[in-house]
Every structure is written in structure tokens, then in C-alpha cells.
Amino acid sequence: MRGPRFAVIAAAMLIGLAGCATAPTPVPSVPATPSTVASAPAPVPSGLAAPVEDPSLLSILPATISGVPVKVEPDSFAGELGDSTFVTNVAAAEFAVLVDGGDLASGMVARLRPGVFTDTFFRDWRDSYDGGACLSAGGVVGNAQAPLGGRTVYITSCVGDIRAYHVWLEGRGVLISLFSTGPRRFGEQLMSGLRP
């Protein structure tokens, strides 16, 4: 399974920020890559509507972490429309970014299509996402599960200082995948403060 392509793009951005912890960093936008810009939207399987961008999904995330606002990442949704895995399995999604100096988190909240989620789907999604998120950081070094905010969160550590986080909110049919870097561990704070 191919995972969300924004994980690869934003992970490269995280690596760049990791070395700038003491310098002021502007709020970044996840840049489009040539492959994202040039690719046409993936065909939508017959009988399915194209995924829609739904900013209301971000209400599940905390609005701020330590006074730092969680912001919509406006460019990522359009890039994902070129990914057949995203188009086939996701009904609606929104992307978010949270950055303060060298601390950064980036991710998505996705409402899956009915009947898509299975344990195998979730494992394949995590593996693909983690592979992309850890690509620029030297690869995956470990996987764990931890209770955060009363839910089981799957956590992947990369060789560099990047961690990926995943949680399935069954009652809402929503999958949250994000990754972060920096000593303040924005990823853990976001997952601990979910508001389903």
C-alpha cells in the first residue's frame, strides 16, 4: 500500500528544522514536489465520490499546544488527490501543522470510507506512512504502542529525531496520522489532547 505522499514531503521539512532549534523559524507550508505538482488526480473508483477537504475535522485536535496554534496546512490535500490509496480509502480529510522554533508536528485527520478499516489496512497504512516519514531521517528504528489520552496510540521512531503517531477513533470513523520532531514532543501532546 502506498501511504500519504505528504509524509515524505513534510518529513524532509522536519529534518531541515531539526538543525534550527535555536533560530526563529517562520510557519512553513509543506512544499509541493515536482511529482505532486505534475501528477493528475488519481481516478476515483466507480461509485465513489472524490475525497473532500473538511476543515471541521481539525476540531478533533487541540486548538493549541503550549500556546502554539494548530493551523490548517492548505497545500497538502490537493497533493494527496494524486495518491490512489488516499482517493480509494478516504472520504474526507484535513491537514494540520504546528510549529514553534525547532519543534514541529504535521499530520492529517482522515474520515475513512465505510467498511475500509481493518486491522490489516491499519497496519499497512502505518507501515507506508512511517516509511515515508522516516525516509529522510535514516529509516525506522522501532515501533511501540502507548496509552495517550485514554487511547492506544501507535508510535514509530526514526533514526533521526522524528516520531510518527497513529490512532483510530472507531466511533467517528477517523484515522489520525502525524509526525513530529523537537524536544517539546508536539506529536505526543496532540495525541494526548484529542477531542473526539
Buried (B, 14 or more C-beta within 10 A) or exposed (E): BBBBBBBBBBBBBBBEBBEEBEEEBEEBEBEBBEEBEEBEBBEBEEEEEEBEBBBEBBEBBBEEBEEBBBBBBBBBBEBBBBBBBBBBBBBBBBBBBBBBBBBBBBBBBBBBBEEBBEEEBBEBBBBBBBBBBBBBBEEBEEEEEEEBBEBEBBBBBBEBBBBBBBBBBEEBBBBBBBBBBBEBBBBBBBBBBBEE
